[in-house]
Amino acid sequence: MAARKLHTIEKRMIPASDRDIRVLILRPTESARPQENTPGILWLHGGGHLHGMYQKILLSHARFLVEKHGAVVVAPEYRTAFEKPFPADLEDCYAALLFLKVHADELGINDAQIMVGGESAGGGLTVATCLLARDLGEVNVAFQMPLYPMLDDRETASSRDNHAPVWNTRTNRFAWKHYLRDLGGTMPPSYAAPARETNYARLPPAYTYVGTAEPFYCETLEYVANLKRAGIEASVDLYPHWFHAYDMLLPFTRKSREAVQRFEERYLYATEHYFAPQEKRLFSQQPKAEPGKRTPGDGDRWPSGEEPSTAPGAAAPWRIWRVADHPEMAEEAAAWFSAKWGIPEDAYLESMRESARAGSAVPQWYIVRANNEVASPIIAGCGIIENDFHDRPDLAPNLCALYVEEEYRHRGLARHLLDHARAETATMGYNRLYLVTDLVGFYEKCGWEYLGDAHELEGGTIRLYGAGTCFRES
């Protein structure tokens, strides 16, 4: 029996800056559409700004948002750098965004929930399109989903000397060179390389995920950190050891399926919490969209919803939870840490309550539950505090109390917690994280640098380590 078709496809020509461009419109069938006035999503394909085609929407995660959740997706056939370099692709993407707003009624979408997403270079264009929309004030975007986005033409700790498959230092340099070739070696604007943006206010809430082995790891974390510092709700999931586009190249693996599930969860959260009503005014009253220039944006455009958890989801069979986001877990977590480290339970509980009460960067506490379920037992945990009882208060913050239950060791969980802690510290605005330990060898293998010995406050010496977090000042 043939599979029941859950979407319809329409190809259409729409006007852009100096030409007409093709768009592919993906709609749910009546049997798949849960309701009218569904969100409308502009989805931008990847390809390093060099290649790719709009039909890739049929291979992207956006297809699931149509088939399973009733969204309407528009994918433009934007020009690649081999056809014409920046700003041609951004002009095409922005034209498609305008199309979504103008034709909202025809498409059956809620124009207060226009969203933008994409992967790789499409993720970078997602951010650039949101920047342009904010600055021109013609379209209000409710939510952005830039998956492992290509944002920074400068090399970062993860894009420098990267030899991973699919996308690495060599391919990244080649792509940026061709994409920016018409700029004559001048510093590119943030519409071309969004990591160069300095003002992150009034951008839409965001969700993203990224692999720890890919070149865009650091710039993704930094983008989330900058959004959060600007007061924008943003969350990121990390997937250990993933190379670039792992989820699209190996879609049937357990890890990829979990990534899709988390992506859908964050989308559904957005549909319930994020709205950006459109202002009723004529486009002819607005300045012409010029990606090389900036114009003032409009005021705040969406109500503040519940702060989404920023704790990255780990690969099954576990998940990391930030206790500050789940205060109902504090007593259980404090008892668990006390049993592992012999420190009074009240000390942990007070620290956890402080993090939830003050909303400050540190302290923070994290627990890992088996089977990705709230009712599952705690199998690991760690904290981030100001100082772990040593004589170097200048080296802060500190990772502390890292522990993994014995039956869950040798599965990569400790390394994943370390990566998670570094990512969380980056979102707090720190560029370094430190720890003290009597272990020799393990932390070096995880990328931590031995800095020498520190003196414990109760006497004796202990090994001191540090690691970068990928955070960089604007």
Secondary structure, DSSP 8 states (H G I E B T S, - for coil): ------EEEEEEEEE-SSSEEEEEEEEE-TTT--SSSEEEEEEE--STTTS--GGGGGGSTHHHHHHTT--EEEEE----TTTS-TTHHHHHHHHHHHHHHHTHHHHTEEEEEEEEEEETHHHHHHHHHHHHHHHH-S----EEEEES----SS--TTTTT---SSS-HHHHHHHHHHHTGGGTTS---TTTSGGG----TT---EEEEEETTSTTHHHHHHHHHHHHHTT--EEEEEETT--TTHHHHSTTSHHHHHHHHHHHHHHHHHHHH---------GGGS----TTS-----S--S-------------TTEEEEEGGG-GGGHHHHHHHHHHHH---HHHHHHHHHHHHHH--SS-EEEEEEETT-TTS-EEEEEEEES--SBS-TTS--EEEEEEE-GGGTTSSHHHHHHHHHHHHHHHTT-SEEEEEES--SHHHHTT-EEEEEEEBTTSSEEEEEEEE-S----
